[in-house]
Structures are given as C-alpha cells and as structure tokens.
Amino acid sequence: MTSPLSSAGIFITLEGGEGAGKSTQIQRLAAALRAASHDVVVTREPGGSSGAEAIRGLILSGGHGFSPVTEALLFSAARLDHLEKTIRPALARGAIVLCDRFADSTRAYQGASGGADPAILDALEKIVVGSTQPDLTLIFDLPAAEGLHRAALRRGAEHADRFESEALGFHEKLRKGFLAIAAQDTQRCVIVDATGSIDQIAETIHAIVFEKIKARAR
C-alpha cells in the first residue's frame, strides 16, 4: 500500500492511564487510515520489536522489586530497540506510525507516579529518542478509579500486571502527570475525553488525526 504522504512519515502516540481505551481506539484509527490508502504501522510500548517484547515481559511480570529509575532504564533499552528496528524504518519509508505508549509514559509512570528524578528521565530521552519525537500525542483522560474498573473488566480472571496492581493513589498521580505533560506541550499533545462511548471517542480522534495529515500535506 502506498501512502499519500510525500515526505517522512507521521509519528502518532496514544497515552493515558490504565483502562483508558487506547488499545481499542488504535485499531479503529488504523483501520480508518488504511481505508484512506495510508501505509500504517501499529505498535506498542514496552514492545514493538523482539528485544523490546522480551523486556516487556520482564517488567510487567512484577515481583522483581525494580526501583522507578531501574524501570526507566529498562524501558529506555526497550525503546531504543523499538526505535531502531520498527519506528524509524517505518517513518523513513513514509508510513504513519501509531504507537500505544511512548516516552511520555515513562515520564508519567516512573516520574510523576514513581518519583524518578526528572533530570534522569530527560537525559535518557535525549540519548534514546533524540529527534524522533512524536508529531502528535493523544492523551486519553478519565478518572483513575473508572480506568481501573475498566481494566479489571477487560482482563477478567487474569492477574493484574505490575502497574494495574498499584493503589488508586498511584493512578491518580499518573493522571495528573499526563495532564501536566499535555499542558507543557500544547503544540504536540491533545487531550481526549475518554469517558464517552467508543464511537464518540473514535470520531473525535479521527477528526484530529486526519486534520494533522492534511496540515502536513499542505
């Protein structure tokens, strides 16, 4: 499939707390973009490449007692492999890359909620991400308690992962962390009200993304 984009691709990230609906919406968005003849790559963090997926299992399994800084280092290692093997090659060929979580999640989870030194996170992002910054970040926002409830319904009888198991206070800090990121970078970030219906949220997201594509094509 050939993308209509004439230059380098577009990097779009979806961020937010647990149960915000990112996984559902990323697939809907990908389908809409492909229907419009765009080359689309859907990926996730931690993960998105063989090395990164191995690190994902290590982190999310829990039980290791990693500090927030250690987690940030692990996520950064996974991110570098992900960038090198998946994201950058796709962008270079002009694809639209949709990524479920990226560097903002490290700032929110290990930083705002975990207490890792922002200077350390800044340094890691500079080394690992460099100039490969998202062109657009959609931050899904809803009350933490509702998100945890949705996450519990989604996983059913499965055990909660490392982060879903955290107390409500952790997730409330997480929400504030994402909102602070959005406030600090209004050119890149758009807050999406994740309390609506799946169809309503999809309509909002599609309008935002297709406008971004049109702006890039001008």
C-alpha positions as CSV (number, residue, x, y, z in Angstrom):
1,M,0.0,0.0,0.0
2,T,1.3,3.4,-0.9
3,S,0.9,6.3,1.5
4,P,-0.2,9.7,0.0
5,L,2.4,11.4,2.3
6,S,5.2,12.9,0.2
7,S,7.8,13.3,2.8
8,A,8.8,11.4,6.0
9,G,6.1,9.7,7.8
10,I,4.0,10.8,10.8
11,F,4.6,9.5,14.3
12,I,1.4,9.5,16.5
13,T,1.4,8.2,20.1
14,L,-1.5,7.4,22.3
15,E,-1.1,7.9,26.0
16,G,-3.1,7.6,29.2
17,G,-3.7,5.6,32.3
18,E,-4.9,2.0,32.7
19,G,-8.2,1.2,31.1
20,A,-8.4,4.4,29.0
21,G,-9.3,2.6,25.8
22,K,-6.1,3.2,23.8
23,S,-5.9,-0.4,22.5
24,T,-9.4,-0.3,21.1
25,Q,-9.0,3.1,19.6
26,I,-5.6,2.5,18.0
27,Q,-7.1,-0.4,16.0
28,R,-10.1,1.7,14.9
29,L,-7.8,4.6,13.9
30,A,-5.5,2.2,11.9
31,A,-8.5,0.8,10.0
32,A,-9.7,4.3,9.1
33,L,-6.3,5.4,7.9
34,R,-5.8,2.2,5.8
35,A,-9.2,2.8,4.3
36,A,-7.8,6.1,3.1
37,S,-4.9,4.3,1.5
38,H,-2.2,5.2,4.1
39,D,0.6,2.9,5.0
40,V,0.1,2.3,8.7
41,V,2.3,0.6,11.3
42,V,0.6,-0.2,14.7
43,T,3.0,-0.8,17.5
44,R,3.2,-0.6,21.3
45,E,5.5,0.1,24.3
46,P,7.0,-1.6,26.0
47,G,7.4,-3.9,23.0
48,G,7.2,-3.5,19.3
49,S,10.3,-5.4,18.5
50,S,11.7,-8.8,19.5
51,G,14.1,-7.4,22.1
52,A,11.6,-4.9,23.5
53,E,9.0,-7.6,23.9
54,A,11.4,-9.6,26.0
55,I,12.0,-6.7,28.2
56,R,8.2,-6.1,28.4
57,G,7.7,-9.5,29.9
58,L,10.4,-8.9,32.5
59,I,8.9,-5.5,33.6
60,L,5.2,-6.3,33.6
61,S,5.5,-9.7,35.3
62,G,6.3,-7.8,38.6
63,G,7.9,-9.4,41.6
64,H,11.4,-8.1,40.8
65,G,11.2,-5.0,43.1
66,F,12.8,-2.7,40.5
67,S,13.1,0.9,41.5
68,P,11.5,3.6,39.3
69,V,14.9,4.5,37.9
70,T,15.7,0.9,37.1
71,E,12.4,0.6,35.4
72,A,13.1,3.7,33.4
73,L,16.4,2.3,32.3
74,L,14.7,-1.0,31.2
75,F,12.0,0.9,29.3
76,S,14.7,3.0,27.6
77,A,16.6,-0.1,26.5
78,A,13.3,-1.5,25.1
79,R,12.5,1.9,23.4
80,L,15.9,2.1,21.7
81,D,15.4,-1.4,20.2
82,H,11.9,-0.5,19.2
83,L,13.0,2.7,17.5
84,E,15.9,1.1,15.7
85,K,14.0,-1.9,14.4
86,T,10.4,-0.7,13.9
87,I,9.6,3.0,14.3
88,R,12.5,4.7,12.4
89,P,12.4,2.4,9.4
90,A,8.6,2.8,9.1
91,L,8.9,6.6,9.3
92,A,11.7,6.6,6.7
93,R,9.5,5.0,4.1
94,G,6.7,7.5,4.8
95,A,4.4,5.4,6.9
96,I,2.1,6.6,9.7
97,V,3.3,5.0,12.9
98,L,0.7,4.6,15.6
99,C,2.3,3.7,19.0
100,D,0.4,2.6,22.1
101,R,2.5,4.4,24.7
102,F,6.0,6.0,24.2
103,A,8.3,8.2,26.3
104,D,5.5,10.2,27.9
105,S,4.5,7.0,29.8
106,T,8.0,6.8,31.3
107,R,7.6,10.4,32.5
108,A,4.2,9.7,34.0
109,Y,4.7,6.2,35.4
110,Q,8.3,6.3,36.6
111,G,8.4,10.1,37.0
112,A,5.1,11.6,38.2
113,S,3.9,8.5,40.0
114,G,7.1,6.7,40.8
115,G,9.2,9.7,41.8
116,A,12.2,9.2,39.5
117,D,14.3,12.3,39.1
118,P,13.1,14.3,36.0
119,A,16.7,15.1,35.1
120,I,17.5,11.4,34.7
121,L,14.4,10.9,32.5
122,D,15.4,14.0,30.5
123,A,18.9,12.5,29.9
124,L,17.5,9.1,28.9
125,E,15.1,10.6,26.5
126,K,17.8,12.8,24.9
127,I,20.0,9.7,24.4
128,V,17.4,7.2,23.3
129,V,14.7,9.2,21.5
130,G,16.7,12.1,20.2
131,S,14.9,13.8,17.3
132,T,12.4,11.0,16.8
133,Q,9.7,12.8,18.8
134,P,6.0,12.2,18.1
135,D,4.3,14.6,15.7
136,L,1.1,14.2,17.6
137,T,0.2,12.7,21.0
138,L,-3.3,11.9,22.0
139,I,-3.7,11.8,25.8
140,F,-6.7,9.8,26.9
141,D,-8.1,11.2,30.1
142,L,-10.6,9.7,32.6
143,P,-10.9,9.4,36.4
144,A,-8.4,6.9,37.7
145,A,-11.0,4.8,39.5
146,E,-13.0,4.4,36.3
147,G,-9.9,3.4,34.4
148,L,-9.0,0.7,36.9
149,H,-12.6,-0.6,36.8
150,R,-12.4,-0.9,33.1
151,A,-9.0,-2.6,33.2
152,A,-10.4,-5.2,35.7
153,L,-13.3,-5.9,33.4
154,R,-11.0,-6.2,30.4
155,R,-8.6,-8.7,31.9
156,G,-11.3,-10.9,33.6
157,A,-9.8,-13.7,35.5
158,E,-6.2,-12.8,34.5
159,H,-3.9,-11.4,37.1
160,A,-3.3,-7.6,37.2
161,D,0.1,-6.7,35.8
162,R,2.8,-4.7,37.6
163,F,1.1,-1.3,37.1
164,E,-2.6,-2.3,37.3
165,S,-1.8,-3.7,40.8
166,E,-0.8,-0.3,42.2
167,A,-3.1,1.5,44.6
168,L,-5.5,4.2,43.5
169,G,-3.3,7.0,44.7
170,F,-0.6,5.9,42.2
171,H,-3.1,6.1,39.4
172,E,-4.4,9.5,40.5
173,K,-0.8,10.8,40.4
174,L,-0.5,9.2,37.0
175,R,-3.5,11.0,35.6
176,K,-2.1,14.3,36.9
177,G,1.2,13.5,35.3
178,F,-0.3,13.0,31.9
179,L,-2.3,16.2,32.2
180,A,0.8,18.1,33.2
181,I,2.6,16.8,30.1
182,A,-0.2,17.9,27.9
183,A,-0.2,21.4,29.5
184,Q,3.6,21.7,28.9
185,D,3.4,20.8,25.2
186,T,0.2,22.0,23.7
187,Q,1.7,22.0,20.2
188,R,2.1,18.2,20.3
189,C,-0.5,17.0,22.8
190,V,-4.2,16.8,22.5
191,I,-6.4,15.7,25.5
192,V,-9.1,13.2,24.5
193,D,-12.1,12.8,26.9
194,A,-12.1,9.0,27.4
195,T,-15.4,9.0,29.3
196,G,-17.6,8.9,26.2
197,S,-18.7,6.0,24.1
198,I,-16.3,4.1,21.9
199,D,-17.9,5.6,18.8
200,Q,-17.8,9.1,20.1
201,I,-14.1,8.9,21.1
202,A,-13.2,7.3,17.7
203,E,-15.0,10.2,15.9
204,T,-13.0,12.7,17.9
205,I,-9.7,11.0,17.3
206,H,-10.2,10.5,13.6
207,A,-11.0,14.2,13.1
208,I,-7.8,15.2,15.0
209,V,-5.6,12.8,13.1
210,F,-6.9,13.5,9.6
211,E,-6.6,17.2,10.2
212,K,-3.0,16.6,11.2
213,I,-2.4,14.7,8.0
214,K,-4.0,17.4,5.9
215,A,-1.8,20.1,7.6
216,R,1.4,18.0,6.8
217,A,0.3,17.7,3.2
218,R,-0.1,21.4,2.6
